[in-house]
Amino acid sequence: MDQNRAPVLEALQAYRERGYTPFTPPGHRQGRGADPRVLDVLGEDVFAADVIPVNGLDDRTSSQGVVEHAQQLMAEAVDADQAFFSTCGSSLSVKSAMLSVAGPHEKIIVPRHAHKSVISALILSGVSPVWLSPHWDAERHLSHPPGPEDVRELFEAEPEAKGMLLVTPNDYGTCGDIAAIAEVCHSFGKPLIVDEAWGAHLPFHPDLPQWGMDAGADVVVTSVHKSGAAVEQSSVFHLQGDLVDPNVLKAREDLLATTSPTSIVYATLDGWRRHMVQHGEELLTAALALAHATRDSINDLPGLRVMGEAEFIGKGLAHALDPLKMTIDVSGLGISGYQATDWLREHQRVTLGLSDHRRVVAHFTHADDHRTAAILLEALSALVKADLPAPPQVDLPSPDELQLETAMLPRDAFFAEVEQVGAEQAVGRISAEVVTPYPPGAPAVLPGEVITQEVVDYVRSGLDAGMTLPDPSDPELKSFRVVVRKP
């Protein structure tokens, strides 16, 4: 195929040049009906690019195959058999993939540190999770993807499991051994789904961790808005082999997806793929060099350390590390990552994604350059001198204390008769809600799990220290939603 083509962008350009007058959505009519005050902020071009796909980018019957052509080009570019564009983010793509492998009351192996979108899929589907413990670093209190032997032991113990979901890379950039885990899954005749939301860039440079399709995974989900150059909500799920039926996968996606996809997402996915095929290795080579130099400069700042392979990779830890993720330990300054993130935003106009009780993560992409790296270094230099107060302590549970008993299916607990009880009364009760430190979005408590004192202390002390917990019904965590006890 001609990878220099960009079918969606070409169709959008043709739509403009032909001067169509639409009597279809979107109702703003390429911005003519938009409030001028909105146009002042967003500009007219955003609205001009917002064209309905059916009888807009394409004709009434989609006979030109505009989106299908773009998806075929994406699949070829990353060595997949098929690719599907999602305009609802990887949260939808992961749900679609899981529902294509297992149905109500069937089992699927899921790492306990999975994103809350995975939990949503379990609630929606009624699938029974077989929890797989991640590799826990108790000293640093963070988790890494599980290893192949962990997967083998669980398939031997749960042979009826329909497949497995693996999350890699995680928010800290640590990666699992996809190839070895795929080999284990396939030895049992089971498919491997990889939630590779942070790995859209991996196919395009040899010095990055191995891309899921190249490693033999059956379905790989990527968030191109995270590590690529598409707009928010841009996701692709990729398929290969014959363990997952493409018709079933598409049907599950249709069940969950919007019937009004935006051409803006399609166009930016299409353009990003072409850009990466043409210039991706060159751009990522520059990004890797920049990240390496910036890492060294940050390590020269007193009180800061960028965690690397020495801390992340090894027996019982991770298999590989994405060097474009810089996990900066700020505990040497006597502060928390929450404080650092808030201070950098307020005083230096620098925003970061993940923060926890002792770390922040600066994520580089091919869009960064020496100017943005210099801004980050200047901001961190100012942070070193900021003399922030000591943070409240977070009561960190041990890895064992984070492994809660599952008493009900997530779906059954979520839709059960519930009540709101005080935090102390919640201990020993079955949770009916998700309690998720965000980011990274790996739940501390799931519907169906038995709440413990250690986890209550963890999330409540974390909230006091600056942890963001967007899910609980009581945002102050003075009470929890639990399943009503039957007499």
Sequence and secondary structure as in RCSB ss.txt:
>XXXX:A:sequence
MDQNRAPVLEALQAYRERGYTPFTPPGHRQGRGADPRVLDVLGEDVFAADVIPVNGLDDRTSSQGVVEHAQQLMA
EAVDADQAFFSTCGSSLSVKSAMLSVAGPHEKIIVPRHAHKSVISALILSGVSPVWLSPHWDAERHLSHPPGPED
VRELFEAEPEAKGMLLVTPNDYGTCGDIAAIAEVCHSFGKPLIVDEAWGAHLPFHPDLPQWGMDAGADVVVTSVH
KSGAAVEQSSVFHLQGDLVDPNVLKAREDLLATTSPTSIVYATLDGWRRHMVQHGEELLTAALALAHATRDSIND
LPGLRVMGEAEFIGKGLAHALDPLKMTIDVSGLGISGYQATDWLREHQRVTLGLSDHRRVVAHFTHADDHRTAAI
LLEALSALVKADLPAPPQVDLPSPDELQLETAMLPRDAFFAEVEQVGAEQAVGRISAEVVTPYPPGAPAVLPGEV
ITQEVVDYVRSGLDAGMTLPDPSDPELKSFRVVVRKP
>XXXX:A:secstr
  TT  HHHHHHHHHHHHT    SS TTTTTTTS HHHHHHH HHHHHT   IIIIIS TT TT HHHHHHHHHH
HHTT SEEEEESSHHHHHHHHHHHHH  TT EEEEETT  HHHHHHHHHH  EEEEE  EEETTTTEEE   HHH
HHHHHHH TT   EEEE S TT EE  HHHHHHHHHHTT  EEEE TT TTGGG TTS   TTTTT SEEEEEHH
HHSSS TT EEEEE SSSS HHHHHHHHHHHS SS  HHHHHHHHHHHHHHHHHHHHHHHHHHHHHHHHHHHHHT
STT EEE HHHHBSTTSBSEE TTEEEEE GGGT  HHHHHHHHHHHH    S B SSEEEEE  TT  HHHHHH
HHHHHHHHHTS            HHHH   B S HHHHHTS EEEEEHHHHTTSBB S B  TTT   SB TTBB
  HHHHHHHHHHHHHT      SSTT SEEEEE    
